[in-house]
Amino acid sequence: MSEEHQAEPLSEEIKALIRGANFAHLATLMGDGAPHVDPVWVDLEGDSILVCTGESALKAKNTRRDARVGLSIVATDNPYKEAQVRGRVVERRADPD
């Protein structure tokens, strides 16, 4: 039986962290279920979080197999200001640049 989860809208605080020049780390799952974490560049497009990576990167390979991810964003000016988001990769697109 499949169960669909509706994504919660991102708060303005989380959007501000994503838009800022802050550190983000993406957690993906290896084939054996072990976590894999990489620093990533992130931005917003509407309420969607964009993560930039090459298709040959391990994190991209992991998400092709299992779309579940976690994202941690930490403000560079205050490491106690942070957010964690869990979700799934819902779209892939090539970056023409």
HELIX and SHEET records of a PDB file:
HELIX    1   1 GLU A   12  ARG A   19  1                                   8    
HELIX    2   2 LEU A   58  ARG A   65  1                                   8    
SHEET    1   A 5 SER A  48  CYS A  52  0                                        
SHEET    2   A 5 PRO A  35  GLU A  45 -1                                        
SHEET    3   A 5 PHE A  23  LEU A  29 -1                                        
SHEET    4   A 5 ARG A  68  VAL A  74 -1                                        
SHEET    5   A 5 GLU A  82  ARG A  88 -1                                        
END                                                                             
